[in-house]
Amino acid sequence: MAVRLLEQFGATAAALEAWGWSAERIQAGLVPSRRVFATSSFMRRCQQWPRGYAGDFETIEYLAGAVNNNVPGTLGWHLEETLLQSPVAQQHRNRLNHQSREIAHAVMTSSSARVLSMACGGCLDWVPVLPCLKDFAGEIVLNDSDPAALELAEWRLRPASIRYRLVPGNVLRVAKRLARGPRFDLVVAGGLFDYLTDKALVFLLRAVSQDLLAPGGVLLFTNIAKGNPWRALMEHGSNWTLIERTEGQIRELCREAGMARFSISIKRESTGLTLLTRVVQPSSRLPRPPRSDCAINARMLTDGAGNGWLSSLDHLRLRGSSDIRDQSEKAVTP
């Protein structure tokens, strides 16, 4: 029943779009369905966005952990289970897996590597890499606009390494400041580009390419692919709008930013919903990552529902000072 409800809603919303209805009119016309969806704590969160912005780090933690926070047997539980096991949720876990492998390769290739994580959230992609940081002597720079995200990121990294630095703030302004310092061997931007306009994306790509990447450095970023079949449900059933792009659009934006065509490689993760783009500056000393012990650890990110790779300590942390379920429930309390 839950699957049928979600499919029918998506089809109806898409049909209304085709008839020229505005997003506001569609949501107003489908309020009863949206109220039903809000019985899922995850969907309610995506309608309310209690941290004040879409795609916040706690929501990504929710998706990665894939823990159903609803009463078993209820419609809300079935809706949530369908969503958490869906391809659009799995692609988030696949992104993290891909990022973890790239990070692991960078720090294992050079113990003095400098790595920048843009819009890093709680640094879930670093979790499988932490065992590799014992002898790490480089620098990890973590950026996010949400101070609570950086607090969680630091909580995760501190037991494994002291070789990190927190740089809070808007990534576009932070990029300018970081340009005055040493360059990076790896720059990672996970879901950031799903929210950037073409103009902002080109600005950031140019800054990374010209001012941040060391000779031979690698830029890894992701973007939701054009034609996402879950788009109508995400936009109108919740309030989660992403900027979709094609491979051709990504290549053109990279070209506008001054990146050489031969330096860009794009592929899709296993669901086909996300584009994984890797840009290598000439004379790369970080070639395409092979399989390694840390890379094998990172495979846990895509096993089953995807919550096994989060340590019990992580789960205690998330259910303690940052209880996602309680925060979602409070958001709809009159």
Residue pairs with C-beta under 8 A, 6 or more apart in sequence:
1 75
1 78
2 75
2 78
2 79
2 81
2 82
3 82
5 33
5 36
5 79
6 79
6 82
6 83
6 233
6 237
9 30
9 33
9 37
9 232
9 233
9 236
9 237
10 229
10 230
10 232
10 233
10 237
11 232
12 30
13 26
13 30
13 232
13 233
13 235
13 236
13 237
14 232
16 25
16 26
16 29
17 26
17 232
21 29
23 235
23 236
26 236
27 34
27 236
30 236
30 237
33 237
34 47
34 236
34 237
36 75
36 79
37 43
37 44
37 47
37 79
37 237
37 238
38 44
38 47
38 332
39 70
39 74
39 75
39 76
39 79
40 70
40 76
40 77
40 79
40 80
40 83
41 69
41 70
41 76
41 80
41 324
41 325
41 328
41 329
42 62
42 69
42 80
42 83
42 84
42 328
43 79
43 80
43 83
43 237
43 238
44 328
44 329
44 331
44 332
45 59
45 62
45 324
45 327
45 328
45 331
46 54
46 59
46 234
46 238
46 239
46 240
47 238
47 239
48 328
48 331
48 332
49 56
49 239
50 327
50 328
50 330
50 331
51 57
51 58
51 146
51 148
53 146
54 195
54 239
54 240
54 241
55 191
55 194
55 195
55 240
55 242
56 146
56 149
57 121
57 122
57 144
57 146
57 148
57 149
57 152
58 322
58 324
58 327
59 324
60 92
60 121
60 122
60 124
60 191
61 121
61 122
61 124
61 318
61 324
62 69
62 324
63 84
63 89
63 92
63 93
64 92
64 93
64 96
64 124
64 301
64 306
64 307
64 310
65 306
65 307
65 310
65 315
65 318
66 84
66 85
66 89
66 93
66 305
66 306
66 307
67 84
67 307
67 315
68 77
68 80
68 81
68 84
69 80
69 324
69 325
69 328
70 76
70 77
70 80
71 77
83 89
84 305
85 305
86 230
87 230
87 271
87 272
87 273
88 228
88 230
88 234
88 271
88 273
90 270
90 271
90 302
90 306
91 224
91 269
91 271
91 273
91 274
92 191
93 301
93 302
93 306
94 269
94 270
94 271
94 274
94 301
94 302
95 190
95 191
95 222
95 269
95 274
95 276
96 124
96 125
96 190
96 301
97 298
97 299
97 301
97 302
98 220
98 222
98 269
98 276
99 125
99 188
99 190
99 220
99 222
100 125
100 126
100 127
100 128
100 129
100 294
100 295
100 297
100 298
100 301
101 289
101 294
101 295
101 298
102 186
102 188
102 218
102 220
102 278
102 289
103 115
103 125
103 126
103 129
103 186
103 188
104 128
104 129
104 132
104 289
104 292
104 294
104 295
104 297
104 298
105 286
105 289
105 290
105 292
105 294
105 295
106 113
106 115
106 185
106 186
106 218
106 286
107 113
107 115
107 129
107 132
107 133
107 136
107 138
108 132
108 292
108 294
109 285
109 286
110 138
110 185
110 285
110 286
111 135
111 136
111 137
111 138
112 137
112 138
113 138
113 185
113 186
113 286
114 138
114 139
114 140
114 141
114 182
114 183
114 184
114 185
114 186
114 214
115 138
115 139
115 140
115 141
115 184
115 185
115 186
115 187
115 188
116 141
116 143
116 178
116 184
116 186
116 187
116 188
116 212
117 123
117 125
117 126
117 140
117 141
117 142
117 143
117 188
118 143
118 171
118 174
118 175
118 187
118 188
118 189
118 192
119 143
119 144
119 145
119 171
119 189
119 190
119 191
119 192
120 142
120 143
120 144
120 149
120 150
120 153
120 188
120 190
121 144
121 146
121 149
121 152
121 153
121 190
122 149
122 152
122 153
122 156
123 142
123 152
123 153
123 156
123 157
125 188
125 190
126 140
126 153
126 156
126 157
127 156
127 309
127 310
127 311
127 314
128 294
128 297
128 298
128 300
128 301
128 309
129 294
129 297
129 298
130 156
130 157
130 159
130 160
130 161
131 160
131 294
131 297
132 293
132 294
133 157
133 160
133 161
133 163
134 160
136 161
136 163
137 163
138 163
138 185
139 163
139 164
139 165
139 182
140 157
140 161
140 163
140 164
140 165
141 164
141 165
141 167
141 178
141 184
142 150
142 153
142 154
142 157
142 164
142 165
142 166
142 167
143 167
143 168
143 169
143 171
143 174
144 150
144 153
144 168
145 168
145 169
145 170
145 171
147 168
148 322
150 166
150 168
152 317
152 322
153 166
154 164
154 166
155 317
156 314
157 164
158 164
167 174
167 177
167 178
171 189
171 192
171 204
172 200
172 203
172 204
172 207
175 204
175 207
175 208
175 211
175 212
176 207
178 211
178 212
179 207
179 211
179 212
182 214
183 211
183 212
183 213
183 214
183 215
183 217
184 212
184 213
184 214
184 217
185 214
185 216
185 217
185 218
185 285
185 286
186 217
186 218
186 219
186 220
186 286
187 208
187 212
187 213
187 217
187 218
187 219
187 220
188 220
188 221
189 204
189 219
189 220
189 221
189 222
190 221
190 222
191 222
192 221
193 201
193 221
193 222
193 223
193 243
193 245
194 222
194 223
194 224
194 242
194 243
195 242
195 243
196 204
196 243
197 243
198 253
201 253
202 253
202 256
202 257
205 219
205 253
205 254
205 256
205 257
205 259
206 257
206 258
208 219
209 219
209 257
209 258
209 259
209 279
209 281
210 258
213 219
213 281
214 281
215 281
215 282
215 283
216 280
216 281
216 282
216 283
216 284
216 285
216 286
217 280
217 281
217 284
217 286
218 278
218 279
218 280
218 281
218 284
218 286
219 277
219 278
219 279
220 276
220 277
220 278
220 279
221 277
222 274
222 275
222 276
222 277
223 243
223 244
223 245
223 250
223 274
223 275
223 277
224 242
224 243
224 244
224 245
224 273
224 274
224 275
225 244
225 245
225 246
225 268
225 272
225 273
225 274
225 275
226 244
226 245
226 246
226 249
227 244
228 234
228 242
228 244
228 273
230 273
231 242
231 244
234 240
234 241
234 242
235 241
245 253
245 275
247 266
247 275
250 264
250 266
250 275
250 277
251 261
251 264
251 266
254 264
254 277
254 279
255 261
259 279
260 282
263 279
263 280
263 281
263 282
264 277
264 278
264 279
265 277
265 278
265 279
265 280
266 275
266 276
266 277
266 278
267 275
267 276
268 274
268 275
268 276
269 276
270 302
278 288
280 286
289 295
297 309
300 308
300 309
301 309
303 309
318 324
